[in-house]
Amino acid sequence: MTFKQKQRIFYGLVILTGILVLLILRLAYVQLVLRASKLPDSMYTLQEMSVLQRERGVVLDSGRGNIYDRSGRPITGKTISAAVLFPVNKGLLDNKDGKMEPVARALGTDANRLLDLWSGLSVPVLWKSGGVPLALTQQQAKRISALNFSGLEVLPYTQRYDSKPNGMQWLGYLSDMPGQNHMPRTGYAFREGAAGLEKTLEPILHGVGPTTVYYTVDGVNRAIPGMGIQLKSPNNPYYPLRLTTTIDLSLQRQIEKLTEKAGMKEGAVVLLDASNADVVAMVSRPFYNPLNVDPNQGAWNNKAVQATAPGSIFKTVVAAAALEAGVTTVDEAFFCSGKYAKYGLSCWKTAGHGALTLEQAFAQSCNVVFAELAERMTGEELESAARKLGFGRTVGWEAKDMLGMPVLKPFDHEEAGTIFSSESAALDGGVRAQSGIGQRDVRVTPLQAANLVVTLLHDGQVRAPRIIDHVSYANGQLMKPFKPHFAPSSSGSIRPETAGLLKAWMRTVVTDGTGTPLRKAEWELAGKSGTAQVKVRGEERNNQWFIGYGPVKEPKYALAVVFQNMPKGGGNQAASLFGDIMNLLASGSA
């Protein structure tokens, strides 16, 4: 063999060795890097996808964090017994000799419908009723398990919401994550919070992965014998996180029933703990179903944090502003003839109230007196007092740089409301007079209105209403408390003496004013009524309000009730419902 031949052989071996090295490096890259990297437009790695391609499963628990009431009762994440149908050999699926009949009866259906669904399955499915997994009773679960029918299993399933309308819009709902595919071979879509607490606390509630029950198939989609059904779960002792609210779920549901009994079509109820402004119950109407939400419909909006015309409950702010500004005193005498003589304003009592004091004007909700007081003040004085009492700004609990979020605000879409639409409007005497009776541009949320009562009970110090108490790990260990705090205005606070007067005058409203029907309540109550004129699609309607507290001697609760867009005329339905809720609280049956 010549030298040149040897040289060619050497170079050939070098090239072959180089090719082998490149192949080995490529395989190592695929195994160590690509398999651990997420595929384009997917949340899975190549390695995970290769495993998922061989699995056929159903998700029993999304792995999302759950929300609880103040006593630890689940608001989301109720565990039910559910029936799961697995694809089986079609030869096993027939109704010869009626063998499918007991299975169908146990599932509450007929054999033909069951056969049609089951025979067409390529992946396991949960047996549903009304679009959601059927919650089996203990008796049904035992009966199905006793059948020992191949391909039918009773398994624990985590149902996030009850499939019925409710007034807990503060909770929110979930929607499909944009740009995310379904979990392979399960039909399960990954979801995220789209409104309410589900949205505002999404970074906390987002889980670490679902719990799936599955079986393994071969290359032609046949179940591998002997493998059986297997369970796959993150099995993390710390996650998902648990969110504990300030809500009393029992009270929430009972108040929802009272709003239904009262015929409330649109409106809200906000019940706060008088000691610290914690939200005990918050009801919004119309009700919504978190499992069937149409974003184009308004039912999912939380009316408790949306601003609307307040009517005469705003006279509480006007009285405080007038006393603070020194434009009146408790001793001043007024006279109401029924008409204000300017701007076309009149009193709701056409014959007038005659001579009356400021306290009596508040108790009788005299428009003439409060229009005059508002016109005496500057717009700045009126707006400043409103802000001191928590109006014209958001008051819900919030925190900065907490749990990885720059600003954490649990109340979704909380509105600030308005006092005047512009600085120039505040300079107009007619605008101020109309604002003095809670009309014109004045807008208030039910949350602000209830919190106003708490503010008066605390000598004018505005607290920030909480709806979340704390976050804990899955094992119950505390992760982060949401500590109560105040929500002061940059303008300061009203004087304790002013707050004390208004608190006492609210009692006079019930004993000698527009709230006298509440004298028959089980507790001694105090409050303020209000009726605001609004227009809905060109038709004149009314907002009916009542806000207050009880019991008077040792206040436990502050409450705001508003019926929105009611027909003109008739009694104040809000006052009646206010009394019913307070009687519920007084009875101790909540």
ABEGO torsion letter per residue (X at the ends): XBAAAAAAAAAAAAAAAAAAAAAAAAAAAAAAAAAABBBBGBABBAAAAAAAAABBBBBABAGBBBBBBAAGBBABGBBBBBBBBBBBBAAABBABGGAAAAAAAAAGBBAAAAAAAAAABABBBBBBBGGBBBBBBAAAAAAAAAAGBBGBBBBBBBBABBBBBBABAAAEBBBBBBGBBBBBGAGBBBBBBABEAAAAAAAAABBAEBBBBBBBBBAAGBBBBGAEBBBBBAGBAAOBBBBBBABBAAAAAAAAAAAAAAGBABEBBBBBBAAAGBBABBBBOBBBBAABBBAABAAABBAAABBBBAEAAAAAAAAAAAAAAGABBAABBBBBAGBAGBGGBBBABAAEAEBBBAAAAAAAGBAAAAAAAAAABBAAAAAAAAAAAGBGBBABBBBBGBGGBABBBABBGBBAEBABABAAAAABAAAAAAAAAGBEABBBBAAAAAAAAAAAAAGGBBBBBBABABBBBAAGBBABBBBBBBBBBAAEBBBAAAAAAAAAAAAAAAAABAAAAAAABABBBBBBBBBBBBBBGGBBBBBBBBBEBOBAABBABBBBBBBBGBBBEEBBAAAAAAAAAAAAAAAGAX
